Amino acid sequence: MNKGVRWWCAALLVHVGALAVAADQSIWILLRDKTDAEGRRIAWVDLGAGHTDAELNLPVSPRYIERLREMGVAVRFSSRWLNAVSARVAPEVQRRVQTADFVVATRPVRRLQRPSPPPPALFASPKLQQSRYGLAFEQLAQIAVPPLHDQGLTGAGVRVALLDNGFHYAEHAAFTSIRVVAQRDFVNDDEIVSDEADQPVTGDERSGSQNLHGAQVLSLLAGYQPDHFVGVAPDAEYILAKTELDDNLPEMPSEEDRWVAGLEWADSLGAQVVNSSLGYNRWDDGTGYSPVDLDGETALTSVAAALAVRRGIVVVVAAGNEANRDWHYITIPADADGAIAVGAVDVPGSGERLPQIASFSSRGPTADGRIKPDVVAPGSGVVVADLRRGGYVRKGGTSFAAPLVSGVCALLLQKNPEWTPAQVLEALRTTALDLGTAGPDTVYGWGQINALAASGLDEVPPEEDRLLAPFPNPARDGVVHFPVQLAERGLVELSVFDVGGRLVFAERWDLWPGSHDRPGRAPRWTPGRAVANGMYFYQLRLPSRSRLGKIALVRAP
């Protein structure tokens, strides 16, 4: 090699090395404080975990965003909950940002990849059908959804959000009656989540698989083509957030700031259930997380998911498809505190054996020892909409187990709109079909969900209505329960009066047949601190009968 060629090669290597060193990086910028309506500064700690909902709702400081822009930062997304912004910056800009007096720290925006789907499952036995549900009958019957549909529980009035890679759904017969209330593309920054040409990030989406996975997940929830296919919650309202890139674009991995932005957007629109069928672990270049980070507090997506749960959203996350890979464990944010991590089991079909764990379904526990997954659902060989060719196709992965659980959560919230995320999770866990090792374990969690049992509608209703004595009485804590047993669905009304006859509380509940006599299920009165200790009178009413009585409040000062 002559000197000129050697010099040119050396110069090229130096140039490429300089580009690698100077490459822009996507980062989170964690901010020091917020300002409330009165102008008071609120120091931001623990990534929002220690703050009230009112403080979480405060916007990121516009003054801080403007100062960042003056420093050359182009803000991508802002997070009210984390009090942070994300941006793609050059190294010298990041160094300036780190020294700013209003910045606590910077950290990389982690990249994600959806758990790789397993190969299609093969079945020797013929698949059963039932005229109303068609090809979806087995997977819904396995988790006892049809009896709830028969009772009128189809998700009506419940708002469900999906965070996924897009939703090319409108042309398929399963979605002719879907109720979409909002949609947003956080990848290409527009309001269309289905196939488009010439997109700035994803290019021509019309022939690839972008927007297909999300639509397949959506079909398990919202699909409704009688005699062919029915989803779990066809009458729910849907919020569609396109937050992730297709797996066939490895040079452009999805990034977690879009997921956080989509979650906060769904919260702002009143989402009651959020389904996420993606996961973060290690990327091909070795960056990302490690199993020791599965503590619910390290990954910002897990922190955001836990904050969403605290704000009253049921967050359902695929556990991951990593059991046969080096990673093995659940993927982030399935480690989030309070989120429902869902593993996958097969669909036996014949009913001759119990469901078995799918070989790919990620295992627990979390790094801090919590049992995960929480529950399992059919996720191997489940039927979903075939978006390109029409009709239906079998797929596998915890990505498809999660929406079955999300749909059941919507049915439970339709029946019990006052339930908290913790109550929904408890209902799923305590009524699940225990599989594998007796008791909760890190393979099946608490077991396979049973929608009918979780709803309480599997109980034999009493022959007549009964209004039972409230408890505790005297009331020494913050809640008084008013148990009822109903032979038929009915409206229960509760009124509470002070000794002067003034009404201090009134509420009504539309309750289903069965026993509503346990905390969390019974009508209740939660007297605030403004309600003084003393004697109170109550009237509990049904159309057929009523009950009068006294309650003593004797709370400690």
C-alpha positions as CSV (number, residue, x, y, z in Angstrom):
1,M,0.0,0.0,0.0
2,N,1.5,3.4,-1.0
3,K,1.9,6.3,1.4
4,G,-1.1,8.2,-0.1
5,V,-3.5,5.3,0.4
6,R,-2.2,4.8,3.9
7,W,-2.7,8.4,4.7
8,W,-6.2,8.4,3.3
9,C,-7.2,5.3,5.3
10,A,-5.8,6.8,8.4
11,A,-7.6,10.0,7.9
12,L,-10.9,8.2,7.2
13,L,-10.5,6.2,10.4
14,V,-9.9,9.3,12.4
15,H,-12.9,11.0,10.8
16,V,-15.2,8.0,11.5
17,G,-13.9,7.8,15.1
18,A,-14.6,11.5,15.6
19,L,-18.2,11.0,14.3
20,A,-18.7,8.1,16.7
21,V,-17.4,10.2,19.7
22,A,-19.5,13.2,18.6
23,A,-22.7,11.3,17.9
24,D,-25.9,12.8,19.2
25,Q,-27.6,11.0,22.0
26,S,-31.2,10.8,23.1
27,I,-31.4,11.8,26.8
28,W,-33.8,12.5,29.6
29,I,-33.3,15.9,31.3
30,L,-34.6,15.7,34.9
31,L,-35.6,19.1,36.2
32,R,-35.2,20.5,39.7
33,D,-38.7,21.8,40.6
34,K,-42.1,22.9,39.4
35,T,-44.1,26.0,40.2
36,D,-47.7,25.8,41.5
37,A,-50.6,28.3,40.8
38,E,-49.5,30.5,43.7
39,G,-46.0,30.7,42.4
40,R,-44.5,28.4,45.1
41,R,-41.6,26.2,44.0
42,I,-42.1,22.5,44.6
43,A,-38.8,20.5,44.7
44,W,-39.1,17.4,42.6
45,V,-38.0,14.2,44.3
46,D,-38.1,10.4,43.6
47,L,-39.2,10.9,40.0
48,G,-42.7,12.0,41.2
49,A,-43.3,9.0,43.5
50,G,-43.7,11.2,46.6
51,H,-46.0,13.9,45.0
52,T,-49.7,14.4,45.1
53,D,-51.9,14.0,42.0
54,A,-52.3,17.8,41.9
55,E,-48.5,18.2,41.8
56,L,-48.2,15.5,39.1
57,N,-50.7,17.4,37.0
58,L,-48.6,20.7,37.1
59,P,-46.9,21.3,33.8
60,V,-43.2,21.2,33.2
61,S,-41.9,24.8,33.6
62,P,-42.2,26.7,30.3
63,R,-39.3,28.9,31.5
64,Y,-37.0,25.8,31.9
65,I,-38.0,24.6,28.5
66,E,-37.2,28.0,27.0
67,R,-33.8,28.0,28.7
68,L,-33.1,24.6,27.3
69,R,-34.0,25.8,23.8
70,E,-31.6,28.7,24.2
71,M,-28.9,26.2,25.0
72,G,-29.6,24.4,21.7
73,V,-31.9,21.7,23.0
74,A,-34.8,20.6,20.7
75,V,-37.3,19.1,23.2
76,R,-39.0,15.9,21.9
77,F,-41.4,15.1,24.7
78,S,-42.1,16.4,28.2
79,S,-43.3,14.4,31.2
80,R,-45.4,16.1,33.9
81,W,-45.1,13.0,36.1
82,L,-41.3,12.7,36.0
83,N,-40.8,16.5,35.7
84,A,-38.5,15.8,32.8
85,V,-38.1,16.4,29.1
86,S,-36.4,14.2,26.5
87,A,-34.2,15.5,23.6
88,R,-31.6,14.4,21.2
89,V,-28.5,16.5,21.8
90,A,-24.8,16.7,20.8
91,P,-22.3,15.9,23.5
92,E,-21.2,19.5,24.0
93,V,-24.9,20.6,24.5
94,Q,-25.4,17.8,27.0
95,R,-22.4,19.0,29.0
96,R,-23.9,22.5,29.1
97,V,-27.3,21.1,30.2
98,Q,-25.7,19.1,33.0
99,T,-24.3,22.3,34.6
100,A,-27.6,24.2,34.5
101,D,-28.9,25.2,37.9
102,F,-32.4,23.9,37.2
103,V,-31.3,20.5,36.0
104,V,-30.9,17.6,38.5
105,A,-29.4,15.1,36.2
106,T,-29.4,13.6,32.7
107,R,-29.7,10.0,31.7
108,P,-30.0,8.1,28.4
109,V,-33.4,7.5,26.9
110,R,-33.5,3.7,26.8
111,R,-34.4,1.9,23.6
112,L,-36.9,-0.9,23.5
113,Q,-37.8,-3.9,21.5
114,R,-41.0,-5.8,21.5
115,P,-40.5,-9.3,22.8
116,S,-39.8,-11.5,19.7
117,P,-42.8,-13.7,18.8
118,P,-42.3,-17.4,19.1
119,P,-42.9,-19.6,16.1
120,P,-46.5,-20.5,15.3
121,A,-47.9,-23.3,17.4
122,L,-49.2,-26.4,15.7
123,F,-52.3,-28.2,16.9
124,A,-53.3,-31.8,16.3
125,S,-56.8,-31.5,17.5
126,P,-59.6,-29.6,15.6
127,K,-60.6,-26.3,17.0
128,L,-64.0,-25.9,18.5
129,Q,-66.4,-23.1,17.4
130,Q,-69.5,-21.7,18.9
131,S,-71.8,-19.8,16.5
132,R,-71.7,-16.5,18.2
133,Y,-67.9,-16.3,18.8
134,G,-66.6,-18.2,15.8
135,L,-62.9,-18.8,15.9
136,A,-62.5,-16.8,19.2
137,F,-64.7,-19.1,21.2
138,E,-62.0,-21.3,22.7
139,Q,-59.7,-18.5,23.9
140,L,-62.6,-16.6,25.5
141,A,-64.3,-19.7,27.0
142,Q,-61.0,-20.7,28.6
143,I,-61.0,-17.5,30.7
144,A,-64.8,-17.6,31.2
145,V,-65.7,-14.4,29.3
146,P,-68.9,-15.6,27.5
147,P,-71.0,-15.8,30.7
148,L,-70.2,-12.1,31.4
149,H,-71.2,-11.1,27.9
150,D,-74.5,-13.0,28.6
151,Q,-75.0,-10.7,31.6
152,G,-74.5,-7.6,29.5
153,L,-70.9,-6.9,30.5
154,T,-69.1,-6.0,27.2
155,G,-67.0,-3.1,28.4
156,A,-69.6,-0.3,27.7
157,G,-68.6,3.0,29.3
158,V,-65.0,1.9,30.0
159,R,-62.1,3.7,28.3
160,V,-59.1,1.5,27.3
161,A,-55.8,2.8,25.9
162,L,-53.4,0.8,23.8
163,L,-49.7,1.6,23.4
164,D,-48.2,-0.2,20.5
165,N,-46.7,0.0,17.0
166,G,-49.7,1.3,15.2
167,F,-53.2,0.2,14.3
168,H,-54.1,-0.5,10.7
169,Y,-57.6,-1.6,11.6
170,A,-60.3,0.2,9.6
171,E,-60.5,-2.0,6.6
172,H,-61.0,-5.3,8.6
173,A,-64.6,-6.6,9.2
174,A,-63.8,-7.1,12.9
175,F,-63.7,-3.4,13.5
176,T,-66.9,-2.1,11.8
177,S,-68.4,-1.1,15.2
178,I,-65.3,-0.1,17.1
179,R,-65.5,3.0,19.3
180,V,-62.2,5.0,18.9
181,V,-62.3,8.2,20.9
182,A,-58.7,9.4,20.2
183,Q,-55.6,8.4,18.3
184,R,-52.1,9.8,18.0
185,D,-48.9,8.8,16.3
186,F,-46.0,9.7,18.6
187,V,-43.5,8.3,16.2
188,N,-44.3,10.5,13.1
189,D,-46.0,13.3,15.1
190,D,-49.5,13.2,13.6
191,E,-53.0,12.0,14.3
192,I,-53.1,9.0,12.1
193,V,-52.1,5.6,13.5
194,S,-52.8,3.4,10.4
195,D,-50.8,2.9,7.2
196,E,-49.5,6.0,5.5
197,A,-46.9,6.6,2.7
198,D,-43.9,8.9,3.0
199,Q,-43.8,9.1,6.8
200,P,-40.9,11.1,8.2
201,V,-39.7,8.2,10.4
202,T,-41.3,5.0,9.3
203,G,-41.4,5.7,5.5
204,D,-44.0,3.8,3.4
205,E,-46.0,1.7,5.9
206,R,-48.4,0.2,3.4
207,S,-46.5,-3.0,2.6
208,G,-44.6,-3.6,5.8
209,S,-45.6,-4.8,9.3
210,Q,-45.7,-1.4,10.9
211,N,-49.2,-0.9,12.4
212,L,-50.1,-4.6,12.3
213,H,-49.1,-5.8,15.7
214,G,-51.1,-3.1,17.5
215,A,-54.2,-3.9,15.3
216,Q,-53.9,-7.6,16.1
217,V,-53.8,-6.8,19.8
218,L,-56.7,-4.4,19.3
219,S,-58.8,-7.2,17.7
220,L,-58.6,-9.3,20.9
221,L,-60.2,-6.5,22.7
222,A,-62.5,-4.7,20.3
223,G,-63.2,-7.1,17.5
224,Y,-66.8,-7.9,16.7
225,Q,-67.9,-9.9,13.7
226,P,-70.6,-12.2,14.9
227,D,-70.3,-15.8,13.9
228,H,-66.7,-15.2,13.0
229,F,-64.9,-13.5,15.8
230,V,-65.6,-11.6,19.0
231,G,-63.2,-9.7,21.3
232,V,-63.4,-9.5,25.1
233,A,-64.7,-5.9,25.3
234,P,-66.3,-4.9,22.0
235,D,-68.3,-2.1,23.5
236,A,-65.5,-0.3,25.3
237,E,-64.1,3.1,24.1
238,Y,-60.6,3.0,22.7
239,I,-57.6,5.4,22.8
240,L,-54.9,4.4,20.3
241,A,-51.3,5.6,20.9
242,K,-48.7,4.6,18.3
243,T,-45.5,4.7,20.4
244,E,-43.2,2.1,18.9
245,L,-41.4,1.3,15.7
246,D,-41.7,-2.0,13.9
247,D,-39.1,-4.7,14.7
248,N,-38.0,-4.7,11.0
249,L,-36.4,-1.3,11.5
250,P,-33.4,-2.3,13.8
251,E,-31.5,0.8,12.9
252,M,-34.2,2.9,14.4
253,P,-35.1,1.3,17.7
254,S,-38.1,2.7,19.6
255,E,-37.4,4.8,22.6
256,E,-39.0,4.9,26.0
257,D,-39.9,8.6,26.0
258,R,-42.6,8.0,23.4
259,W,-44.1,5.3,25.7
260,V,-44.1,7.7,28.7
261,A,-45.6,10.4,26.5
262,G,-48.3,8.1,25.3
263,L,-49.2,6.9,28.8
264,E,-49.6,10.5,30.1
265,W,-51.7,11.4,27.0
266,A,-54.0,8.4,27.7
267,D,-54.3,9.5,31.3
268,S,-55.3,13.0,30.2
269,L,-58.1,11.5,28.1
270,G,-59.5,9.5,31.0
271,A,-58.1,6.1,30.3
272,Q,-59.2,3.5,32.9
273,V,-57.2,0.6,31.5
274,V,-53.9,0.8,29.6
275,N,-52.6,-2.2,27.6
276,S,-48.9,-2.4,26.7
277,S,-47.5,-5.4,24.7
278,L,-43.9,-4.4,24.5
279,G,-40.9,-4.7,26.8
280,Y,-37.4,-3.3,27.4
281,N,-34.3,-5.3,28.1
282,R,-31.0,-5.4,26.3
283,W,-30.4,-4.1,22.8
284,D,-28.2,-5.8,20.2
285,D,-25.3,-3.5,20.9
286,G,-25.3,-4.4,24.6
287,T,-27.0,-1.2,25.9
288,G,-30.2,-1.2,27.9
289,Y,-31.1,-2.8,31.2
290,S,-29.9,-5.8,33.1
291,P,-32.0,-8.2,35.4
292,V,-30.8,-6.3,38.5
293,D,-32.8,-3.3,37.2
294,L,-36.1,-5.2,37.5
295,D,-36.9,-3.5,40.8
296,G,-39.8,-1.2,39.7
297,E,-37.7,1.9,40.5
298,T,-34.9,2.0,38.0
299,A,-36.5,2.1,34.6
300,L,-38.4,5.4,33.9
301,T,-41.2,3.4,32.1
302,S,-41.7,1.3,35.2
303,V,-41.8,4.5,37.4
304,A,-44.3,6.0,35.0
305,A,-46.4,2.8,35.0
306,A,-46.5,2.8,38.8
307,L,-47.6,6.5,38.8
308,A,-50.4,5.6,36.4
309,V,-51.6,2.9,38.7
310,R,-51.5,5.3,41.7
311,R,-53.6,7.7,39.7
312,G,-56.3,5.0,39.2
313,I,-55.4,3.4,35.9
314,V,-55.3,-0.4,35.6
315,V,-52.0,-1.0,33.7
316,V,-51.6,-4.4,32.0
317,V,-48.2,-5.3,30.6
318,A,-47.0,-8.4,28.6
319,A,-44.5,-10.3,30.7
320,G,-42.2,-10.9,27.7
321,N,-41.1,-13.8,25.5
322,E,-37.6,-14.3,27.0
323,A,-37.8,-17.6,28.9
324,N,-35.8,-19.5,26.3
325,R,-33.2,-16.7,25.9
326,D,-30.3,-15.5,27.9
327,W,-32.4,-12.8,29.5
328,H,-35.1,-15.3,30.8
329,Y,-36.9,-12.9,33.1
330,I,-39.9,-10.5,32.6
331,T,-39.1,-7.4,30.6
332,I,-39.5,-3.8,31.7
333,P,-42.1,-2.3,32.6
334,A,-43.7,-5.6,33.8
335,D,-41.7,-5.0,37.0
336,A,-43.7,-1.9,37.8
337,D,-45.4,-1.8,41.3
338,G,-49.1,-2.4,40.9
339,A,-49.0,-3.2,37.2
340,I,-50.5,-6.5,36.0
341,A,-47.8,-8.6,34.4
342,V,-49.3,-11.2,32.1
343,G,-47.7,-14.5,31.1
344,A,-48.9,-16.9,28.4
345,V,-50.4,-20.4,28.4
346,D,-51.6,-22.6,25.6
347,V,-55.1,-23.3,24.5
348,P,-55.7,-27.1,25.1
349,G,-59.0,-26.9,23.1
350,S,-60.2,-30.4,23.9
351,G,-60.4,-29.7,27.6
352,E,-58.7,-33.0,28.4
353,R,-55.9,-31.3,30.3
354,L,-55.2,-28.0,32.1
355,P,-53.5,-25.2,30.2
356,Q,-49.7,-25.3,30.3
357,I,-47.2,-22.4,30.3
358,A,-45.9,-21.4,26.9
359,S,-42.2,-22.3,26.7
360,F,-41.4,-18.7,25.8
361,S,-43.3,-16.9,28.5
362,S,-40.9,-14.9,30.7
363,R,-40.4,-15.9,34.3
364,G,-40.1,-13.9,37.5
365,P,-39.3,-12.8,40.1
366,T,-38.4,-9.2,40.1
367,A,-35.0,-8.1,41.3
368,D,-36.4,-7.2,44.6
369,G,-38.2,-10.5,45.0
370,R,-41.8,-9.8,44.1
371,I,-43.7,-12.6,42.3
372,K,-44.2,-12.0,38.6
373,P,-46.0,-12.6,36.4
374,D,-49.2,-11.8,38.2
375,V,-51.5,-14.0,36.1
376,V,-51.5,-15.9,32.8
377,A,-53.9,-16.0,29.9
378,P,-54.1,-17.7,26.5
379,G,-51.1,-16.6,24.5
380,S,-50.0,-19.5,22.3
381,G,-52.0,-20.1,19.2
382,V,-54.6,-17.4,19.9
383,V,-56.7,-16.1,17.0
384,V,-56.4,-12.5,15.9
385,A,-57.4,-10.4,12.9
386,D,-55.3,-10.9,9.7
387,L,-55.0,-7.3,8.7
388,R,-53.4,-7.7,5.2
389,R,-55.4,-10.6,3.8
390,G,-58.6,-10.4,5.8
391,G,-60.0,-13.2,7.9
392,Y,-58.1,-14.4,11.0
393,V,-54.8,-16.0,11.8
394,R,-53.2,-17.7,14.8
395,K,-50.4,-15.9,16.7
396,G,-48.4,-16.5,19.8
397,G,-46.7,-14.3,22.5
398,T,-47.4,-12.7,25.8
399,S,-48.3,-9.7,23.6
400,F,-51.6,-11.5,22.9
401,A,-52.2,-12.7,26.4
402,A,-52.1,-9.2,27.8
403,P,-55.1,-7.8,25.9
404,L,-57.3,-10.7,27.0
405,V,-56.5,-9.6,30.6
406,S,-57.0,-5.9,29.7
407,G,-60.4,-6.8,28.2
408,V,-61.5,-8.7,31.4
409,C,-60.4,-5.7,33.4
410,A,-62.7,-3.5,31.3
411,L,-65.6,-5.9,32.1
412,L,-64.8,-5.8,35.8
413,L,-64.8,-2.0,35.8
414,Q,-68.1,-1.9,33.9
415,K,-69.6,-3.9,36.7
416,N,-67.7,-2.2,39.5
417,P,-66.8,1.3,38.3
418,E,-65.6,2.3,41.8
419,W,-62.9,-0.4,41.9
420,T,-59.3,0.7,42.2
421,P,-56.4,-0.9,40.3
422,A,-55.5,-2.8,43.5
423,Q,-59.0,-4.2,43.7
424,V,-59.0,-5.3,40.1
425,L,-55.7,-7.1,40.6
426,E,-56.8,-8.7,43.8
427,A,-60.0,-10.0,42.1
428,L,-58.0,-11.5,39.3
429,R,-55.4,-13.1,41.6
430,T,-57.7,-14.5,44.2
431,T,-60.0,-16.2,41.7
432,A,-57.4,-17.4,39.2
433,L,-57.1,-21.1,38.3
434,D,-53.9,-22.2,40.2
435,L,-51.6,-24.0,37.8
436,G,-48.1,-25.5,38.2
437,T,-46.7,-25.5,41.8
438,A,-49.4,-25.0,44.4
439,G,-49.8,-21.3,45.3
440,P,-48.3,-18.2,43.6
441,D,-45.1,-18.9,41.7
442,T,-42.8,-17.3,39.2
443,V,-44.0,-19.2,36.2
444,Y,-47.8,-18.9,36.3
445,G,-48.1,-16.2,39.0
446,W,-51.4,-16.6,40.8
447,G,-52.7,-18.7,37.8
448,Q,-55.0,-18.3,34.8
449,I,-57.6,-15.6,35.0
450,N,-61.3,-16.5,35.4
451,A,-63.4,-13.6,34.4
452,L,-66.7,-15.0,35.8
453,A,-65.2,-15.8,39.2
454,A,-63.4,-12.4,39.4
455,S,-66.7,-10.6,38.7
456,G,-68.5,-12.4,41.6
457,L,-71.3,-13.4,39.2
458,D,-70.5,-17.1,39.6
459,E,-72.1,-17.1,43.0
460,V,-75.7,-18.4,43.4
461,P,-77.9,-15.4,44.2
462,P,-80.0,-15.6,47.4
463,E,-83.7,-16.3,47.0
464,E,-84.6,-12.9,48.4
465,D,-83.0,-9.5,49.0
466,R,-81.3,-8.8,52.3
467,L,-80.0,-5.6,53.9
468,L,-77.6,-6.5,56.6
469,A,-76.2,-4.5,59.6
470,P,-73.3,-2.1,58.8
471,F,-69.8,-2.8,60.1
472,P,-67.8,-1.8,61.9
473,N,-70.2,-0.2,64.3
474,P,-68.9,1.7,66.3
475,A,-66.7,2.9,63.5
476,R,-63.2,3.5,64.7
477,D,-61.5,3.9,61.3
478,G,-62.3,5.7,58.0
479,V,-64.9,3.4,56.3
480,V,-68.3,2.0,57.2
481,H,-69.6,-0.9,55.0
482,F,-73.3,-1.6,54.4
483,P,-73.6,-5.3,53.2
484,V,-76.4,-6.3,50.9
485,Q,-77.5,-9.5,49.2
486,L,-79.5,-9.3,46.1
487,A,-81.7,-11.8,44.3
488,E,-81.8,-9.7,41.2
489,R,-80.0,-6.7,39.9
490,G,-81.1,-3.6,41.8
491,L,-80.4,0.0,42.7
492,V,-79.2,0.4,46.3
493,E,-79.4,3.8,47.9
494,L,-77.7,5.0,51.1
495,S,-78.5,8.2,53.1
496,V,-76.7,9.2,56.3
497,F,-78.1,12.0,58.6
498,D,-76.8,13.7,61.7
499,V,-78.8,13.9,64.9
500,G,-80.3,17.2,63.7
501,G,-81.7,15.5,60.6
502,R,-79.2,17.1,58.2
503,L,-78.1,14.9,55.3
504,V,-74.4,14.3,55.5
505,F,-74.0,11.6,52.8
506,A,-76.0,10.2,49.9
507,E,-75.0,7.7,47.3
508,R,-76.5,5.0,45.1
509,W,-75.1,1.8,43.5
510,D,-76.4,-0.3,40.7
511,L,-75.5,-3.8,41.9
512,W,-75.7,-7.2,40.3
513,P,-77.3,-10.3,41.8
514,G,-75.3,-11.9,44.6
515,S,-73.6,-11.1,47.9
516,H,-72.1,-7.7,48.3
517,D,-71.1,-8.2,51.9
518,R,-67.3,-7.8,52.0
519,P,-65.0,-4.8,52.1
520,G,-64.5,-3.6,48.5
521,R,-67.8,-5.0,47.4
522,A,-70.3,-3.7,49.9
523,P,-71.7,-0.1,49.6
524,R,-69.7,2.1,51.9
525,W,-69.5,5.5,53.6
526,T,-66.1,7.1,54.1
527,P,-66.7,10.1,56.5
528,G,-64.1,12.7,56.1
529,R,-62.4,14.6,58.9
530,A,-65.0,17.3,58.6
531,V,-67.6,14.9,59.9
532,A,-67.5,15.0,63.7
533,N,-67.6,12.0,66.0
534,G,-71.0,11.2,67.3
535,M,-74.2,9.4,66.5
536,Y,-75.6,9.2,63.0
537,F,-78.7,7.7,61.4
538,Y,-78.8,5.8,58.1
539,Q,-81.4,4.6,55.7
540,L,-80.4,1.8,53.2
541,R,-83.0,1.3,50.5
542,L,-84.0,-1.1,47.7
543,P,-87.1,-0.8,45.6
544,S,-88.5,-3.8,47.6
545,R,-87.4,-2.9,51.2
546,S,-85.4,-0.5,53.4
547,R,-83.4,-0.6,56.6
548,L,-83.0,2.1,59.2
549,G,-80.4,2.2,61.9
550,K,-77.7,4.1,63.9
551,I,-73.9,4.4,63.4
552,A,-71.5,5.7,66.1
553,L,-68.3,7.4,64.9
554,V,-65.6,7.2,67.6
555,R,-62.4,7.8,65.7
556,A,-59.3,8.8,67.5
557,P,-58.4,12.5,67.3
